[in-house]
Amino acid sequence: MNMFVRSPYKEKRISEISSTDGRVRVLGTVVETGEVDLVIADETGQISCFVKDPILLQDIRPGSVIRVFGFPVGMGETKLQIDIIQKMDGLNVQLYREVRQEISRFEEGLEW
C-alpha cells in the first residue's frame, strides 16, 4: 500500500462538521470575506474558514457559491482551514443537493 495516499475529502453540511472530522468538503455561499478568512453558509448554518495563502481568496466575493476543501480546527468554535476553493457560481444548488441525496440513498442500499 502506498503510504503517501491522502484520505478523500468527505462531503458534509456545515451543521455536521465537528473538530474530530478529518478532511471535509462543504458547498456554501460566501457571507463575508477578509484578507485570509471568510464565512460561508448553507441551509444548516455558518462556519468561519481561513487560508494560509491569501491568493486563494483573490476572486471570492460575498454572495459567491463555492465549495471548500479542508479540515476542521479549534477546540471551542470549529473553523475550517482551507486547502482548496472551487468557485461554483452558476450551479443550481437545489438540484445539486437533490442529486447528492439520491446518490446517498443509492449507496446506502448497496452491499459492498
N, C-alpha and C positions, 0 to 999 in steps of 0.2 A: 504494500500500500504506500502511496506517495504521501510522505509526511508534510508536504508543503501545500496540500489542498485545503482551501478555506471552506468553512461551512457556508451554506447558502443564506441569503437574507430571507427571513420568514415574513410573509405579509401579515400585518397587524393593523387594527384600528387603534386610534390613539388611546382609547379607554382600556385597551387590552395590554398596553405596554407596562412592564414592570422593570425595576432596576436589575432583576435577575435574568432578564432575557439576554440572549446573545445578539447576533446580527438581525436587524429588522428592516423592513421597508414599509413606508407609510405614504399613502396618497392623501393630499390635502390642499387647502387653499391658503396662500400666504396672507397672514393678518397684518404683520408688521415686520420691518427689516431694520437691521443695524449694520455696522461695519463688518462684524464677524458673527452675527447671530440673527435669528429670525424666529417668528412664531407662526406655526401652521395649525390649521383647524380642520377637522372633519365633522361629520354629524354626531360624533360621540364625545368630542372635547377638543382641547388645545394642548400643544406642547411646545416648549422652548427648545430651540436647536442652536448649535454653534458649529463653526467650521474652523479648521486650522489655517486654511488658505482662503483669504478673502476674495480671491478671483472667482471662486465658486458662486458667489452672490452677485456677480457683476450685472447680469441681466434679469435678476429676480426682483419683482415689484409686488406690492400689496395687491391682492386680487388674482395673482397668477396661480394656476393649478400646477402643482409639482408633485413628484414622487421623490422621497429622500431615502437613501440607503445609509444606515449607520448602526450605532449601538447605544443603548441607554447607559447613562452615568448618573451618579449622585445618590446620596443616601436619603435625603429629605425629598425635595421636589425632583422627580426624574426628568432629565433632559436628554436630548439626543446629540451625540457627536456625529456629524455627518461626514461620510466618506464620498458620496456621490449625490448630485442633484440632477434630476431629469425633468425638464420642462414638459408639461402635459397640456398646455393651452390648446383648446380645440377638442379635447377629449369629452365625450358625453359621459360624465361621471356616473349618472344614474344607470345607464346601460352597462358601464364597466362593473359597477357593484352587483348588478343582477347577474352578469356572466360569471363573476367570481363566486357568487353564492351558488349558482348551478354547478360549477366545477367542484366546489367543496362537497355538495351533496353527492355528486357522482363519485368522487374519491372515497367518501365515507362508505359507499356501497360496494366498493371493490375489496376483494381479499387479496392481499399481497402475498 
